[in-house]
Amino acid sequence: MELLEKRILSEGKIKPGNILKVDSFLNHQLDPGLFYQMAQELKRLYEGEKITKVLTIEASGIAMAIMAGHAFGCKALFAKKSKSKNISDDVYAVEVESFTHGNTNTVVLSKEYLSSDDRVLIVDDFLATGAALVGLSGIVKQAGATLVGVGIAIEKAFQGGGDKLRAEGMRIESLARIASMSDDSLTFVQD
Amino acid sequence: MELLEKRILSEGKIKPGNILKVDSFLNHQLDPGLFYQMAQELKRLYEGEKITKVLTIEASGIAMAIMAGHAFGCKALFAKKSKSKNISDDVYAVEVESFTHGNTNTVVLSKEYLSSDDRVLIVDDFLATGAALVGLSGIVKQAGATLVGVGIAIEKAFQGGGDKLRAEGMRIESLARIASMSDDSLTFVQD
C-alpha cells in the first residue's frame, strides 16, 4: 500500500535493535485518515469473505480493529492482557511472548463474543516474529471459529514470522512489508 | 444520547462494587457503528471549536479517540502507561491513580505531538472519580495547549468526579450519565 510505505519512509525512525518507530502516525499519535484507508484496503483484499468478527490484542491493535470493523460492518474484539494468574472458565486464554518487553502475558477473550459460527479477521499494527498472531489464532481455534485471514499494517518480513505462518497455511495480508532495515536505509518487499 | 442509553439498559451488567460491565459493545467487544455515532455526537457538541488533537489514555479510550479524530479531521493521541520508572525528557509525564486496579501508573506522551498551538479534546470511555481526566488535563497543561473540553461515553455521575471538575471550569460532555445504580436498577441523569 503505497500511502503507508510513503509514510514509513518520510516519518519512520530506525532505532537500535531492529526497532522501527512509527509513533507519529501508527501507535502513539494516530492518523485517522490513514487508518480509514488501511481499513478500506483490508476490505478490498477480503471482499466476499463474509467476515463476522475482527480480532486484535490490546493496546496498539485497537485503532486498526475498530476502523476495520467499521469497514466490514461487524464487531471488533480486543483480547486483554490478564492482570491475574487466575483464569476463569468464561474466557479463552493463551500465552503470548513479548520480545520487546522480554516477558510473557496471559491474554484472554470472553467466550461469549466468539463462537464456532464466526469468520474471523485478525488485525494488528506490526508483525515481526508472529508471537501475537500465534496467540490470537489460538483463541480463534479454542472458539472453534474460522480464521479467514490476517491484516497487518507493517510486517518486518526480514524477521521471518510472517512467512513461517504463511507456510503453515495462514493467509496474511500486510499493507507494507519491510525487506531490510539499517541505520540509514529501509527497503520494501517488491510484489 | 438515547442510542447509548438504550444499549446500557439492554446489555449492561451491574457487578458488585459499583462496576458496570459494558463489555459487549464498549470495551472488550466494540460496536463500530455505535462508536461512529458517538463521534458524530461529539462533533456536533464541539462544532466550531477548532479541535486540533484528540487525546486519550490506553487502552480502552483508543477506539473512541480514533473515531473522534476521524470525525474532527485531526490526529488522535493516546498517552501510554510507562513500563519504566525512568522518564525521559522527551515526554510529558503524569501520575494516574487506578481505583479499579488499586495502583498508580505513570502515564506519558511524547512532547513532539502536543504543543501550545493545539486545541485539545480529551475523550475516554468512562468517567467515575475523574483520576484519568485530571492526569490527561495535566499533560495538556504541561504542553501549554488549550483544553477545549472532554467527551465521555459513560459518566457514573453518582461518583461525583465529573461535577467536581465541572465546578473547576472544565467542559465535560458525557453521552450517558448514570444517576444511580443498584443490583436491579439503573437510572440516568435527566437533562
Interface residues (C-beta under 8 A of the other chain):
Chain A: D23 S24 H28 Q29 L30 D31 P32 G33 F35 Y36 E58 A59 I62 A63 A65 I66 M67 G69 H70 G73 C74 K75 A76 L77 F78 K80 K83 H101 L109 S110 E112 Y113
Chain B: D23 S24 H28 Q29 L30 D31 P32 G33 F35 Y36 E58 A59 I62 A63 A65 I66 M67 G69 H70 G73 C74 K75 A76 L77 F78 K80 K83 H101 L109 S110 E112 Y113
